[in-house]
Amino acid sequence: MKKIIEKNFLESAKIIQESLELSEQIEKCVTMISTSLKNGKKICLFGNGGSAADAQHFAAELIGRYNMERESIPAISFTTDTSIITSMSNDYSFDDIFSRQCEGLVNEDDIVIAISTSGNSKNVINGAIMAKKKKAKIIGLLGNAGGKLKENVDIPIIVKSNITPRIQEVHRVIYHIICELVEIELMKNR
């Protein structure tokens, strides 16, 4: 058991350390998000499985607070409405659940954060394509080589690993960094 525990901690630490190279993309995201929020826009997030949970967690940090007491940041996780998810899956296709929500809820210059560890989730790709049609700004939290989704986002943040749990761990570090920096940016000049 000890070897497996050690392997997981060391593997995670190594991938987190290697992800320091993503700093420039993270800074671009913070600037894009802060500018959109200052202009009255919102953040929409989605993904499948663990990435759905990450979308919800990310939105909760923005709606509530991360580190600072501040006004709530408008954020919606498209993965929380089971009625929409099940009706879209039944009446259309599971591939359409995020694109239909983007069509109805995303406006020009809103921020869309599409999360996929493989970068190849059809419903996430379709959501990003619709968000692009709606003239939103799209950030991809991705893994592996970014998959097909990287071609459909404005800023791809790609964790270079093919180990899903490690990608998800780094995604959490990244969105916590984004939350902290967005709070700082929004609190400037207040």
Stockholm file with secondary structure:
# STOCKHOLM 1.0

chainA/1-190         MKKIIEKNFLESAKIIQESLELSEQIEKCVTMISTSLKNGKKICLFGNGGSAADAQHFAAELIGRYNMERESIPAISFTTDTSIITSMSNDYSFDDIFSRQCEGLVNEDDIVIAISTSGNSKNVINGAIMAKKKKAKIIGLLGNAGGKLKENVDIPIIVKSNITPRIQEVHRVIYHIICELVEIELMKNR
#=GR chainA/1-190 SS CHHHHHHHHHHHHHHHHHGGGGHHHHHHHHHHHHHHHHTTCCEEEEESTHHHHHHHHHHHHHHSCSSSCCCCCCEEETTSCHHHHHHHHHHTCGGGHHHHHHHHHCCTTCEEEEEESSSCCHHHHHHHHHHHHTTCEEEEEEETTCTGGGGGCSEEEEECCSCHHHHHHHHHHHHHHHHHHHHHHHHTTC
#=GC SS_cons         CHHHHHHHHHHHHHHHHHGGGGHHHHHHHHHHHHHHHHTTCCEEEEESTHHHHHHHHHHHHHHSCSSSCCCCCCEEETTSCHHHHHHHHHHTCGGGHHHHHHHHHCCTTCEEEEEESSSCCHHHHHHHHHHHHTTCEEEEEEETTCTGGGGGCSEEEEECCSCHHHHHHHHHHHHHHHHHHHHHHHHTTC
//
